[in-house]
Structures are given as C-alpha cells and as structure tokens.
Amino acid sequence: MTPALLAITLLIGVTLCYVAVCASSPFGDCRKCSGMGHQLKADRKGRLKRGKDCRRCQATGKRIRVGRWLYNRWARIYRAGTDTAATTSDSKG
C-alpha cells in the first residue's frame, strides 16, 4: 500500500468515526469549564470553591460539537432553500 493511499484511507476512517460520534452524541463537554458548568476558585486557605457560571456554555457544561454545528447549519440552509423554491413554484402555477 502506498503512503498516499494509506493516508487517504486513514483520513476517511477518521472522518467516518467523527461523523458517527457527532450523530450519536451531538454534545460534548465544554472545554472552558471541563463540563462542570462553572469555574473552580480557591479561597485564602486553598480550598476549592464554586466560582462563577461558565459564560461559554451558559452553566450547562455542554457544547455542541463542530461537526454537528456544521450539519445543523447545512440542514437549515438546505431547508430554507427548498422551502423557498417550493413556495415560489406553487404560487406561479
């Protein structure tokens, strides 16, 4: 197997695995708060306390994966395009 063919095969495999992950679990842990929904801060004695709510995930601890976000965007644009085309052709005829 040539190196180029091997690289293409691995890239397709990784892509299909990521698509499967996005389809089965569209939400992942927030990278900023590590899925906790808030930051940890230490008091003067060094004990950890709950900090402010995470602004990135709005204190849910979850974020939408990039692949799922792209799919949702594509599906929304596709639906808007097909709905518009269907309504304009129906109104003319």
C-alpha positions in Angstrom: 0.0 0.0 0.0 1.4 3.3 -1.0 1.8 6.1 1.7 -0.7 8.3 -0.2 -3.3 5.6 -0.3 -2.8 4.8 3.4 -3.1 8.4 4.3 -6.4 8.7 2.3 -7.8 5.6 3.9 -6.9 6.8 7.4 -8.4 10.2 6.8 -11.6 8.7 5.5 -11.7 6.4 8.5 -11.2 9.2 11.0 -13.8 11.3 9.2 -16.4 8.5 9.4 -15.7 7.9 13.0 -16.2 11.6 13.8 -19.4 11.6 11.9 -20.6 8.6 13.9 -19.7 10.4 17.2 -21.5 13.6 16.1 -24.6 11.6 15.2 -24.7 9.5 18.3 -23.6 12.3 20.8 -24.0 15.8 19.4 -23.0 17.5 22.6 -19.6 17.2 24.3 -18.1 18.7 27.4 -17.4 22.4 27.5 -13.6 22.9 27.0 -13.5 26.0 29.2 -15.1 24.6 32.4 -14.4 20.9 31.6 -18.1 20.0 31.7 -18.7 21.3 35.2 -20.7 24.4 34.2 -18.6 26.7 36.4 -15.0 27.6 37.2 -13.4 26.5 40.4 -11.6 29.1 42.5 -9.6 28.7 45.7 -10.3 30.7 48.9 -7.5 32.1 51.0 -6.9 28.7 52.7 -6.5 27.0 49.3 -9.8 25.1 49.5 -11.7 24.9 46.2 -15.0 26.7 45.9 -17.5 27.0 43.2 -16.8 30.0 41.0 -18.9 32.0 38.5 -21.0 30.2 36.0 -19.4 29.5 32.7 -20.3 32.0 30.0 -19.4 29.8 27.1 -21.8 27.0 27.9 -24.3 29.1 30.0 -23.6 26.8 33.0 -24.8 23.6 31.3 -21.4 22.1 31.0 -22.1 21.0 27.4 -21.3 22.4 24.0 -22.3 21.4 20.5 -19.6 19.6 18.5 -18.2 21.3 15.5 -19.3 18.6 13.1 -22.9 18.7 14.4 -22.9 22.5 14.2 -21.8 22.3 10.6 -24.5 19.7 9.8 -27.2 21.8 11.6 -26.1 24.9 9.6 -26.2 22.9 6.3 -29.6 21.4 7.0 -31.1 24.8 8.0 -29.8 26.4 4.7 -31.0 23.4 2.7 -34.5 23.5 4.2 -34.7 27.3 3.7 -33.7 26.8 0.1 -36.0 24.0 -0.7 -39.0 25.6 1.1 -38.5 28.9 -0.8 -38.2 27.1 -4.1 -41.3 25.1 -3.5 -43.4 28.1 -2.5 -42.4 30.2 -5.4 -43.1 27.5 -8.0 -46.5 26.7 -6.4 -47.5 30.4 -6.5 -46.7 30.8 -10.2 -48.6 27.7 -11.4 
